[in-house]
Amino acid sequence: MADVLIASLVDGLLLGFIYGIAAMGLTLIFGVMDVINLAHGPIIALGMFGVYLAFTELGWNPYLTLLVVAVAGLLLGILIYVVAVHRVINAPHLSSLLATFAVNMMIIGIGTAIFTTTPRNVDISLGRVEIGPITLLWSRVVAALLAVLVTAVLYLFLYRTRPGKYVRAVANNRQAAELMGIPSYRVLALSFGIGTMLAAIAGGLISTLFPFTILSGSRYELLSFVIVVLGGLGNPLGALIGGLVLGAIEGLVPVFMKTTWVPVLEFVLFVIIIVLRPSGLLGGET
């Protein structure tokens, strides 16, 4: 029994790293510009299809394709910000919600028309690795390692580069940052682009593990909301920790009860955190 628990926990934690970077995109956008991006799920789905099409149509390695998906996600995010979000950035929250929801519906509508809702998968197998009594799929290990690498690059960007310091300055006080000569418009566009890029990368990694459709992103969007609240709104490190917590739940719960209980327990945790600690485990900092 102990071997099963350990194996399930490790397997869940590997998924948790991927969930973490998906939520990082959502929490970064909220932390910098106080906007909840309802187009987050469809963007994750676009990342899935980006890797899938490059793999099946062009024969590219799925993991190397993530670089292309990342750049495309960054540019798409900047475009969405310029066209839909910037105009309502200072409006009531409902305006930004409706703007990103409109983008959500457009992506789903166009994606459904092009790809239908037939499940797809990236048929790649890297074999297994055995560590004592634990047997893990290499695909999950590689995806988790890439998620950790993306997290490290994001941290270095935010804390070791000038643009990253601009992002943190705008997140802390946009008006003061503008008075110091920081171009907030460009910083906000870049921040939205980075958040979108993280969502697309997460989708690309998920596509190497599970079948998906253009509608699959909605599940990971809901998980991202739970993770963001769990870790703290606007806190990328909290998003990673929240992802690991949710991954552990998804790994351990099926050992004791039916898999259908997993989302129930996740959202019970969501409500408990909102009631007992609205700021999340680590609080809301960028």
N, C-alpha and C positions, 0 to 999 in steps of 0.2 A: 504493500500500500504506500509506503514511504517513497519508493522508487517512482510510482505513478504520480504522486503529488509533486515531487521535485521536477520530473519531466514536464508535467503540465504547467507548473509555475514558470519554468524556464522558457517553454514555448510561448506562453502568454506574454512574458516580459519582452521577448523578441518582437512580438506584434506591437507591444506598448511603445517601443521606440518610434515605430512608423506612425502610430496614432498621435504621438507627441508632436512630430513635425507637422502633421496635418493641422493640429490645433494651434501650433505656433503661428501659422499664417493668419488664422482668425484672430488670435489674441494680439498680434503685432499691429494689425490694422485698427483694432479697437483701442489699443493703448496709445497709439500715436494720434489718431484723428477722431476717436469716440464714435466710430461708425461700425455697426454690426453688418457684416457682409453676408447677405442671404444668397449670393451667387457662389458661395464657397463650395457647396456640394457638386454642382455641375462643373466647376473648374477642376475638382478632383477627378471627375469622370473624363474630362478632356485630357488630363494627364495620362489616364489609363489608355485612352484611344491613341494618344500620341505615341506611346511605347508600342502598342499593339500594331499600328499601321507601319511604323518603321521596321518592326521585326518581321511582319508577314509580307509586306509589299517590297521592302528594300533589303531585307536580310541583315539589318543592323543588329549588333549586340544590344540587348535591352538595357543593360546597365550603362553602356556608353551613350545610348540614346537619351538617357536622363539629362545629359548636358544640353542637348538640343531642346528637350522639353522644358528645362529650367529657363533657358533664354526666351523661349516662346511664351512661357508663363509670365516672365518679367514684363515683356513687351505688351502682352494682353492686359495685364494688370494696369499698366500705365495708361493704355488706351481706355479701359473701363473708367479709370479715375477721371481722365480728361473729359470724356464724353458724358458720363452719367453721374459721377460722384461730386466733382468739384463744384458744380452748380448748386448743390444742396448741402455743402459741407457745413455751412453756418445756419442752416434751416433747422426746424424741429426734427427730432429723431425719426419721426414717422416718414419724413421726406426721404431721408437716406435709406430707410428700410424699403420704401416703395421703389426707389431707384435701383437698388441692388436686387430686389425681388423681380423687377422687370428684366434685368439682365439674366437672372436665373431662368425665367420662363423662355426667354429668347434662345438661350443655349440649349435648354431641354427640347424646345420645339424644333429647332434646326437639327439638333443631334438625332432626335427620333426620326425625322424625315430622311436623314442621310443613312444612319446606321440601323434603324429600326430598334426593337428591344430584344433582339436575339442575343443570347449570352455569347460572349467571346472570351478567349483566354490566350495568354502568352505561353505557348507550349515549350517551356524550358525546364530541364531537370539537371541539377548539379550534384545529385546523389545525396548521400546521408553521411553524417559524422557521429561516431559513437564515443561518448565520454563516460566511461563506467557504465552504469545502468541506463544512462540517458541517451536516447537516439534523436538527433535533430536533423532537419532538412537543411542542407547547405543554402538553399535559396532564402530561407528565413534568416539564417545567420548573416549572409551577405547583405540582405535588405536592412537588417538591424544595424550592421556596421556602417552602411552608407548613410542611414538616418543619423547615427552618432556623428559621422563626418560632417554632414550638413549642419547639424546643431553647433559643432565646433566652429565651422566657418561663419555661421551667423553671429556667434558670440564674438569672434575676432573682429568681424565687421562692425558690430555695434560699439565695441569698447576699445578698438585699436586703430580705427580709421577715422579720418575727418568727416566723411559723409555719415558714418555711423554715429558720431558724436552730434552731428546736426540732427539726426533722427531722434536721438534721446533728448536733445534740447527742445525740439518742437513738441515732443510728447509731454515734457514737463511744463512748458509754458510757451505757447505759440507766439503770443504777443511780445514777450520779452525776447524771444529768439529773433523775431523780425526786427526789433529795435537794435539788436546786435549785428544786423546785416545778413542773417541767414535767410536764404530764399525759401520761404515756407511752402510756396506752391510746388517747387521742384522736389522738396523733401517729402511732401505728402504724396506726390505722384510716385516717387521712388519707393516710399513705404508701402503703398498699395500694391505696387508691382512686386515687391519682395514677398508680401503676404500671399499674393496670387502664385508666385513662383513656388513657394513652399507647399501650397496646396497641390499644384501640378506635380511636383516631385513625389509627394506622398502618394498621389494617384498612380504614378508610374511604378513605384515600388509595390503597391498593392496589386497591380495588374500581373506581377510576376508570381503572385501567391494564390490568387483566387479568380474564378470566373467573374465577369462583370457585364453590365449593360450601361447605356447612357444614363439610366436612372439610379445606378449604384451609388453615386456620390451622396445621395440624400442620407443614407445610413451613416456614412462617415462624417457628414455635416452635423448630424444629431450627436454623434459621439464627441465631435470637436467641441460642441457647446457644453457638454457635460465636463469634459476635460478642462476647458477654459474656466468654468465656474469652480471646479475642484482645485485647480492650481492657483487661481487668482487672475482676475481680468487684467489684461495688459502685461502679464508676466510670462515671457517666453520660457524661462527655467521652470516656472510652475506648470506650464503646459507639458513639458517633458515628464515631470514627476506625475502629473495627472494621467498622462498617457500610460505610464508604467503601472499605476494603480489599476486603471481600467483593463490593461492587458493581463494583469495578475488575476483579476476577477474573471475575465473570459477564459483564462487557462484553468482556474481551480474549480469554478462552479460546476462545469459539466462532469467533474469527477463525482460530485455528490448528488446532483439532480439533473433534470432534463435541460438541454441546451436552451429551450424556450424561456427558461427563467433568467437567463443572462441579461437581456435588456431590461427586464423588470427590476432586477437588483441594481443595475446601473442607474436607472432613473430614480429609484428609491434613494440611492446615495446622492444623486443630484439634488433632490428635495431636502435631504438632511443637511447638506452643506449650505444650501441657501438659507435654511432656517437657523442653523447653529453658527455658521461662520461665513457670512455673505462675501467677505473679502477673499475667501479661498485659503488654502493651506499656507501659501507664501505671501499673500497680500497682492495688491495690484500695482506692480512697478514695471517700468520698461527699462 
